Amino acid sequence: GWLHPRSSNYTFVVELSAEGKHGFGVYKPAQGEAPLWDFPTGTLYRRECASYELARLLGWDLVPPTVVREGEVGVGSLQLFVVTDEAPNFFRLRESHRDALFHMAVFDLIANNADRKGGHCMAGPEGGLWGVDNGLTFHVQRKLRTVIWDFAGEPLPAGLLADLRLLADRLCADESAAVAELIDVRELEALRQRVSGLLEDPRMPHARSRHDLPWPRL
């Protein structure tokens, strides 16, 4: 694999091959995670995978397939590398992908994403959107930090509410196992509470201060 030169944590681009098909993946080993004061060391790769599983429970194609794998530098996350026609940038997509970005904003709210930079959004299939770099998620305390505040104060559309109701049911059933295996029990309960809270008050929040914006923006 090739080590990505601009990542704060060890990030490798690796070749993938299965059943005659070839492609690339993004491998992030636990050993390469830089220590953080507010997230347990060695857990970011699991949060990357939990983000994918959460998107699956929602039925939203927002996160490229991401799994736990043992690689050359030990256990870590392996995410399918998504090829897009343009450089990833939320600020270029905010007009053309408004509906998909609303989904992304809701996803980040319930996942408690602490680092949704502009460069973590890229055009997906058929007008959709991919969100990558989802390691700073699922904290028990409010950590939402994002560039996507376009929908502040707006009510959630009926379709998104229906998906959230289904998610709430799944998070209280056996279907939650894929997420529960990747985060701890307190984080799973906090996730359930964020979903139920949004269903009780289905309106997007406003940024409280400049600390709710990531730095750098891209």
C-alpha positions in Angstrom: 0.0 0.0 0.0 0.9 3.7 -0.3 1.0 6.0 2.8 -1.2 9.0 2.2 1.1 12.1 2.7 -1.4 14.5 4.1 -3.2 12.5 6.7 -2.9 13.2 10.5 -3.2 9.5 11.1 -1.6 6.6 9.2 -3.7 6.2 6.1 -2.8 3.7 3.4 -4.2 3.4 -0.1 -4.2 -0.4 -0.9 -5.0 -2.6 -3.8 -8.0 -4.8 -3.6 -8.8 -8.0 -5.5 -11.7 -10.4 -5.1 -13.5 -12.8 -7.5 -11.7 -11.3 -10.5 -12.5 -7.7 -9.6 -9.9 -5.1 -8.8 -10.0 -1.8 -7.1 -8.5 0.3 -4.2 -9.2 0.7 -0.6 -8.3 3.1 2.3 -6.7 1.2 5.2 -6.4 3.0 8.6 -4.6 0.9 11.2 -5.3 1.4 14.9 -1.5 1.7 15.5 -1.3 4.7 13.3 -3.9 6.8 15.2 -2.6 10.0 16.8 -3.6 10.2 20.5 -6.6 12.6 21.2 -7.6 14.0 24.5 -11.3 13.3 24.1 -11.5 10.0 22.1 -10.0 6.7 23.4 -6.8 5.8 21.6 -7.1 2.9 19.1 -10.9 3.2 18.6 -11.2 5.5 15.6 -11.0 2.7 13.1 -14.0 1.0 14.9 -15.9 4.3 14.7 -15.2 4.4 10.9 -16.8 1.0 10.6 -19.7 1.8 13.0 -20.5 4.9 10.8 -20.9 2.6 7.8 -23.1 0.2 9.8 -25.3 3.1 11.0 -25.8 4.3 7.4 -26.8 0.8 6.5 -29.4 0.7 9.2 -30.8 3.9 7.9 -30.8 2.6 4.3 -28.7 5.6 3.2 -25.8 5.2 0.8 -23.7 7.8 2.5 -20.6 6.0 3.7 -18.5 3.7 1.4 -18.4 0.1 2.5 -16.1 -0.1 5.5 -15.0 -3.2 7.5 -12.5 -4.2 10.2 -9.5 -6.0 8.7 -6.0 -7.1 9.7 -3.4 -5.4 7.5 0.3 -5.0 7.3 0.3 -2.6 10.3 -2.3 -4.5 12.3 -6.0 -4.3 12.8 -7.8 -1.3 11.3 -10.6 -0.1 9.1 -10.7 -0.8 5.3 -12.9 1.4 3.3 -13.7 1.1 -0.4 -11.9 3.9 -2.3 -14.5 5.9 -4.2 -13.5 7.5 -7.5 -15.2 10.8 -8.3 -15.0 13.2 -11.2 -14.0 16.2 -9.2 -12.1 17.1 -6.1 -14.2 16.5 -3.0 -15.5 19.7 -1.5 -18.8 20.4 0.2 -18.7 24.0 -0.9 -18.8 22.9 -4.6 -21.7 20.5 -3.9 -24.0 22.5 -1.6 -26.2 23.8 -4.5 -26.2 20.7 -6.7 -26.6 18.1 -3.9 -28.9 19.9 -1.5 -31.2 16.9 -0.7 -28.2 14.5 -0.2 -26.5 17.1 2.0 -29.7 17.2 4.2 -29.3 13.5 4.7 -25.6 14.0 5.5 -26.4 16.7 8.0 -28.9 14.4 9.8 -26.5 11.5 9.7 -23.7 13.6 11.3 -26.1 14.9 13.9 -27.1 11.4 15.1 -23.6 10.0 14.7 -22.3 13.0 16.6 -19.6 13.6 14.0 -16.9 15.9 15.4 -15.1 16.5 12.2 -17.2 17.0 9.0 -14.8 19.1 6.9 -15.7 20.3 3.4 -13.2 17.8 1.9 -14.9 14.9 3.6 -17.9 15.2 1.2 -17.7 14.0 -2.4 -20.2 13.4 -5.2 -21.7 9.9 -5.1 -23.7 7.9 -7.6 -26.8 9.3 -9.3 -26.7 12.7 -7.6 -25.9 11.1 -4.2 -23.1 11.9 -1.8 -20.3 10.1 0.0 -19.0 11.0 3.4 -15.6 9.8 4.4 -13.3 10.2 7.4 -15.9 9.3 10.0 -13.6 8.3 12.8 -14.5 11.1 15.2 -18.0 9.9 15.9 -20.3 8.4 18.6 -18.9 10.3 21.6 -21.3 10.3 24.6 -20.9 14.1 24.9 -22.1 16.5 22.2 -19.3 16.9 19.8 -21.0 17.9 16.6 -18.6 19.9 14.5 -19.4 20.4 10.8 -19.4 22.7 7.8 -23.0 21.7 7.0 -25.2 24.2 8.7 -27.3 25.1 5.7 -30.4 23.4 7.2 -30.3 25.0 10.6 -33.8 25.5 12.0 -35.4 23.6 9.2 -37.9 20.8 10.0 -37.0 17.3 8.9 -38.9 16.1 5.7 -41.4 13.3 6.1 -39.1 10.8 4.3 -36.2 11.3 6.6 -38.5 11.1 9.7 -39.8 7.7 8.5 -36.2 6.5 8.1 -35.3 7.7 11.6 -38.4 5.9 13.1 -37.3 2.7 11.4 -33.7 3.3 12.7 -35.0 3.8 16.3 -36.7 0.4 16.1 -33.6 -1.3 14.6 -31.4 0.2 17.3 -33.5 -1.5 20.0 -33.6 -4.9 18.2 -31.1 -7.5 17.2 -30.3 -5.5 14.0 -28.3 -3.1 16.2 -25.6 -5.8 16.7 -23.4 -4.6 13.9 -23.1 -1.2 15.5 -23.0 -2.4 19.1 -20.0 -4.6 18.4 -18.0 -1.5 17.4 -18.8 1.1 20.1 -19.2 0.7 23.8 -22.6 0.3 25.6 -22.7 4.0 26.8 -22.1 5.2 23.2 -24.8 3.0 21.9 -27.3 4.3 24.4 -26.2 7.9 23.6 -26.9 7.2 19.9 -30.4 5.9 20.7 -31.0 9.0 22.8 -29.9 11.3 19.9 -32.3 9.5 17.5 -35.2 9.7 19.9 -34.5 13.3 20.7 -34.5 14.2 17.1 -37.8 12.4 16.6 -39.3 14.3 19.5 -38.1 17.6 18.1 -37.6 17.0 14.4 -35.9 20.3 13.5 -32.2 20.8 12.6 -30.1 22.6 15.3 -28.3 25.9 14.9 -24.5 26.2 15.5 -23.9 27.5 19.0 -20.5 29.0 18.5 -17.5 29.0 16.2 -16.4 25.8 18.0 -19.2 24.0 16.1 -17.2 24.6 12.9 -14.2 22.4 12.1 -10.7 23.8 11.4 -9.5 23.9 8.8 -12.8 24.0 6.9 -11.5 21.8 4.2 
